[in-house]
Amino acid sequence: MKTKKIKASRILTYAVLIGGVLIAVFPFIWMILTSFKTNAEALSIPPTIFPEKINWEGYKHVFTGLPFVKIYLNTIISAVIIVTAQLVFCAMSGYAYARINFPFKNILFTATLAVLMVPGTFFILPQYRIINRLGLLNTIPALFLPNLFSAMGTFLLRQFFLSLPQELEDAAYIDGCNRGKAFLKIMLPLVKPGLVSLGILTFRFAWNDLMWPMVVNTSTEKMTLAPALSYLQGQYVTDFPGVMAGALMAVIPLIIIFAVFQKQFIEGVAHTGIKG
Amino acid sequence: MIAPVTIGLIIFYFYPFFRVIRDSFHNIGSFDRDLGFVGIDNYSAMFKDQEMWQALGNTFKYVVIIVPMSLLFALLIAVLLNAKVKGLSVFRVIYFLPAITMSVAVSMVWRWIFNGDYGVLNGILNALGMSPHLWLSDKSTALFCICTVSIWTNVGYYMIILLAGIQGISKGYYEAAEIDGATGFQKFFKITLPLLTPTIFYVVIMLVISTFQIFGEIYMMIDQKAVAMKYTQSIVMHFYRSAFSYSKKGYASAVAVLLFVIIMTLTVFQMKMQKKWVNYE
């Protein structure tokens, strides 16, 4: 009796989980299938599931309609710069707030935390004006400048540094390390999970962000992928294979990175959730 | 060591913070020309603006639908995955996939799925003998389509956080409950749920903040000139259009201040309320 009940609940568990998986992957599958269809196939009623044969028209349209290679590069360059800068700067400030005493520390830290409380959209108008005044609209630096500095990253890494025992650092000083060496050689390697979490979350943000890059860079030559897709959708209103091909190419690099680093991705999200 | 972050924050965040507040009392013309102090004109214009109230109402609808649904599905999946299922890591990866994918790209596919003439959703309904529907142009369904996409994106991400929270609960509680003959449901409601409340609290805060700023899905799925825009646009969408489509930057600053005040109030309210339902061990 009891085993029967357990068996039934197991079956139900898997049924729900697999149902969920289907819903999770269906849009991706539909994206892939549509991207290889001809436009006539995509617009057929009732919709066909599989393309009759693999058709690259949609992909060609993306490359003729937009400087897509350049857009790819813009996105990669901007994302890599943002991630690198945040890791370096936030590791420094996170360590300082966790371990060093300096004047106005509490005020500065509270002010940093306050930035965390404000929605990102709030800052966009003056940020736009600063970029404009610097004559940087429609340039690559416009894409990354305000995002090099992160209150969230500072806070996150501070939490990781705080969780390390003070004795560890003291031991390094006794062994003749100076502060810089202790930071680089002892402390930094120990907060690697924090650095990985921050790096991954930041990369995901930089790769996918829409409003900021769309506002500062309107020239297609200087766009990133998210605004480029919106542009593509506006240009190719009824060219669904083309639009889907663009969308697929935009998401594939991140999915590959995810496939390689999935453990770190998932742990990174779980970590930040717990650390809060 | 704090110099880079501090200087960067001052230039790109502290200064803009005060600048937005100041600008919300100014008339900012095209090309960012400051046309002088106007007192509370932007605010009174905003509170008289039908469109702003509609956008605010829509935004609350998004929060009321998306936050509980995302939480519910994320919790359901997390609990099921915690029940020693085979292929846990495969499930986790697949469920997480929507969360890492660009919401712009995802919205484009969903827009295509919901398409009234050629969309696959109507194709399926048709095959089942039901009548098709213009999902995204009908003002009564467009908002729900956007909710669907947002929930679809959220579930995997928050499921990971909740699953980590569940796995952090000490096994001892469950062993003790089993000795006392507790059923699966009892264990969930008497142990898992109460001990998970700190994680749930964090998830709710994050969901409310992010849903309140919903933008990309609407921008990609609804045309700016479509009738449905009025019934789907969020407060951030209204901000974006005021600032960059109509170039009313003083007015848009007032909207930004309103957005900030509401999110702040909601968060502080939730912090106060947490004493009533969050258990810290």
Interface residues (C-beta under 8 A of the other chain):
Chain A: S9 T13 Y14 V16 L17 G20 V21 I23 A24 V25 P27 F28 W30 M31 T34 A42 L43 S44 I45 P46 P47 V88 F89 C90 M92 S93 Y95 A96 Y97 I100 F102 L108 A111 T112 V115 M117 V118 P119 G120 T121 F122 F123 I124 L125 P126 Q127 R129 I130 N132 L145 P146 L148 F149 S150 A151 T154 R204 W207 N208 L210 M211 V215 L225 A226 L229 S230 Q233 F240 V243 M244 A247 L248 A250 V251 L254 I255 F258 A259 Q262 F265 I266 V269 A270 H271 G273 I274 G276
Chain B: M1 I2 P4 V5 T6 I7 G8 L9 I11 F12 Y13 F14 Y15 P16 F17 R19 V20 D23 D32 F73 L76 I77 L80 L81 A83 V85 F91 R92 V93 I94 Y95 F96 L97 P98 A99 I100 T101 M102 S103 V104 A105 V106 M108 V109 W110 R111 W112 I113 D117 Y118 G119 V120 G123 N126 A127 W152 V155 G156 Y157 I160 I161 L163 A164 G165 G168 G184 T199 Y202 V203 I209 F212 Q213 F215 G216 Y219 M220 V236 F239 Y240 A243 F244 K249 A252 S253 A256 V257 L259 F260 I263 M264 T267
